[in-house]
């Protein structure tokens, strides 16, 4: 009887352990699974590689900029011949981002392009900020912003400043050419 009880306990512990290590789909897993896939482009780079004129930044924007370490970019190019694949991938990403661990920060549309900004963390400190944009004509892009001591509120001001920043086209040419 004691031997049977031991096996039962071991089986229960193993089942709990294996179920806690399930194949939960995460944004990071999605990146890894699709970085070499057809119609996708992936680029990881430190923020220091992007030359931005910070002279017009406020103190809050500079602080937010300095809290960012690197960016992970994953893009999917829409293809008129394979709309079903695009829509399937779009649903996968939207499903991942609908998880309750992703907090909404802001959302806006521009000429039919939809952009969502979400974050993982608390209202005071974000572990990761996610920009997700999609367009039926071009496809979609996900940018994971990773860093230390990132504040969601300050990230909004940084995103607004980046929209007006002059980025040299050569710095992001590979990515922009992918969507042409």
C-alpha positions as CSV (number, residue, x, y, z in Angstrom):
1,X,0.0,0.0,0.0
2,X,2.8,2.4,0.8
3,X,4.5,1.7,-2.5
4,X,1.3,2.4,-4.4
5,X,0.9,5.7,-2.5
6,X,4.5,6.7,-3.4
7,X,3.8,6.0,-7.1
8,X,0.6,8.0,-6.9
9,X,2.3,11.0,-5.3
10,X,5.2,10.8,-7.8
11,X,2.7,10.7,-10.7
12,X,0.7,13.6,-9.3
13,X,3.9,15.7,-8.8
14,X,5.0,14.9,-12.4
15,X,1.6,15.7,-13.8
16,X,1.6,19.1,-12.0
17,X,5.1,19.8,-13.2
18,X,4.5,19.0,-16.8
19,X,1.2,20.9,-17.0
20,X,2.9,24.0,-15.6
21,X,5.5,23.8,-18.3
22,X,3.0,23.6,-21.1
23,X,3.3,25.0,-24.6
24,X,1.7,28.3,-23.8
25,X,2.0,30.5,-26.9
26,X,3.9,33.7,-26.1
27,X,5.1,36.6,-28.2
28,X,8.7,35.5,-27.7
29,X,7.8,32.0,-28.8
30,X,6.0,33.4,-31.9
31,X,9.2,35.4,-32.7
32,X,11.4,32.4,-32.5
33,X,9.1,30.2,-34.5
34,X,8.6,32.8,-37.3
35,X,12.0,34.6,-37.6
36,X,13.0,32.4,-40.6
37,X,9.6,31.7,-42.0
38,X,8.4,32.6,-45.4
39,X,7.0,36.2,-45.7
40,X,8.6,37.2,-42.4
41,X,11.5,39.4,-41.6
42,X,13.2,39.6,-38.2
43,X,15.7,42.1,-36.9
44,X,17.1,42.6,-33.4
45,X,19.2,45.6,-32.7
46,X,20.3,47.7,-29.7
47,X,18.7,51.2,-29.6
48,X,22.2,52.7,-29.8
49,X,22.3,51.6,-33.5
50,X,19.5,54.0,-34.3
51,X,20.9,57.5,-34.6
52,X,18.3,59.9,-33.2
53,X,18.7,63.6,-32.6
54,X,17.7,63.8,-28.9
55,X,18.4,67.6,-28.7
56,X,14.6,68.3,-28.8
57,X,13.7,65.7,-26.3
58,X,12.3,66.7,-22.9
59,X,14.0,65.3,-19.7
60,X,11.2,62.7,-19.5
61,X,11.7,61.6,-23.1
62,X,15.5,61.3,-22.6
63,X,14.9,59.2,-19.4
64,X,12.5,57.0,-21.3
65,X,15.0,56.7,-24.2
66,X,17.8,55.8,-21.9
67,X,15.8,53.0,-20.2
68,X,15.5,51.1,-23.5
69,X,18.2,48.5,-24.3
70,X,17.1,46.9,-27.5
71,X,14.3,46.4,-30.0
72,X,13.1,43.1,-31.6
73,X,11.3,43.6,-34.9
74,X,9.2,40.9,-36.6
75,X,7.3,41.8,-39.8
76,X,5.0,39.9,-42.0
77,X,4.6,41.0,-45.6
78,X,1.1,40.8,-47.0
79,X,0.7,39.0,-50.3
80,X,-2.3,39.3,-52.6
81,X,-2.0,35.7,-53.6
82,X,-2.1,34.4,-50.0
83,X,-4.6,36.4,-48.0
84,X,-5.6,33.4,-46.0
85,X,-2.1,33.0,-44.6
86,X,-1.9,36.7,-43.7
87,X,-5.2,36.5,-41.9
88,X,-4.3,33.3,-40.0
89,X,-1.0,34.9,-38.8
90,X,-2.8,38.1,-37.8
91,X,-5.3,36.1,-35.7
92,X,-2.4,34.3,-34.0
93,X,-0.7,37.6,-33.0
94,X,-4.0,39.2,-31.9
95,X,-4.8,36.1,-29.8
96,X,-1.4,36.3,-28.1
97,X,-1.8,40.1,-27.5
98,X,-5.3,39.6,-26.1
99,X,-3.8,37.7,-23.1
100,X,-4.5,39.6,-19.8
101,X,-0.7,40.0,-19.2
102,X,-0.6,42.5,-22.0
103,X,-1.9,45.9,-20.7
104,X,-3.2,48.4,-23.2
105,X,-1.2,51.6,-23.3
106,X,-2.6,53.4,-26.4
107,X,-4.2,52.6,-29.8
108,X,-4.5,54.8,-32.9
109,X,-5.2,54.5,-36.6
110,X,-3.6,56.3,-39.5
111,X,-4.8,56.0,-43.1
112,X,-6.2,52.5,-42.5
113,X,-3.2,51.4,-40.6
114,X,-3.9,50.3,-37.0
115,X,-1.3,50.6,-34.3
116,X,-1.6,49.2,-30.7
117,X,0.9,49.8,-27.9
118,X,0.8,47.3,-25.0
119,X,3.1,46.5,-22.2
120,X,3.9,43.8,-19.7
121,X,4.4,44.9,-16.1
122,X,2.8,47.3,-13.7
123,X,1.6,50.9,-14.1
124,X,4.9,52.1,-12.7
125,X,7.4,49.8,-14.5
126,X,7.1,48.0,-17.8
127,X,9.2,44.9,-18.4
128,X,8.4,45.0,-22.1
129,X,6.6,47.4,-24.4
130,X,5.0,46.0,-27.6
131,X,4.1,48.0,-30.7
132,X,1.8,46.2,-33.1
133,X,0.8,47.6,-36.4
134,X,-1.1,46.1,-39.3
135,X,-2.3,47.1,-42.7
136,X,-4.1,44.9,-45.2
137,X,-1.9,46.2,-48.0
138,X,1.4,46.0,-46.3
139,X,1.1,43.3,-43.6
140,X,1.9,43.6,-40.0
141,X,4.8,44.4,-37.7
142,X,5.6,43.8,-34.1
143,X,8.3,45.6,-32.2
144,X,9.2,44.4,-28.7
145,X,11.0,47.2,-26.7
146,X,13.1,45.7,-24.0
147,X,15.0,47.6,-21.3
148,X,15.3,48.4,-17.6
149,X,13.1,50.7,-15.5
150,X,10.8,51.5,-18.4
151,X,7.8,53.5,-17.4
152,X,4.6,53.1,-19.5
153,X,3.7,56.8,-19.2
154,X,7.2,57.9,-20.2
155,X,7.1,55.4,-23.1
156,X,4.0,57.2,-24.5
157,X,6.0,60.5,-24.6
158,X,8.9,58.7,-26.2
159,X,6.7,57.1,-28.9
160,X,5.3,60.6,-29.6
161,X,8.8,62.0,-29.8
162,X,9.9,59.2,-32.1
163,X,7.1,59.9,-34.5
164,X,8.6,63.3,-35.1
165,X,12.2,62.3,-35.1
166,X,14.3,62.3,-38.2
167,X,15.5,58.8,-38.8
168,X,18.0,58.2,-41.6
169,X,16.4,56.0,-44.2
170,X,19.6,53.9,-44.5
171,X,19.2,52.7,-40.9
172,X,15.9,51.0,-41.5
173,X,16.2,50.4,-45.3
174,X,16.1,46.6,-45.1
175,X,12.9,46.7,-43.1
176,X,11.1,49.2,-45.3
177,X,12.3,47.5,-48.5
178,X,10.8,44.3,-47.2
179,X,7.3,45.8,-47.3
180,X,7.6,47.2,-50.8
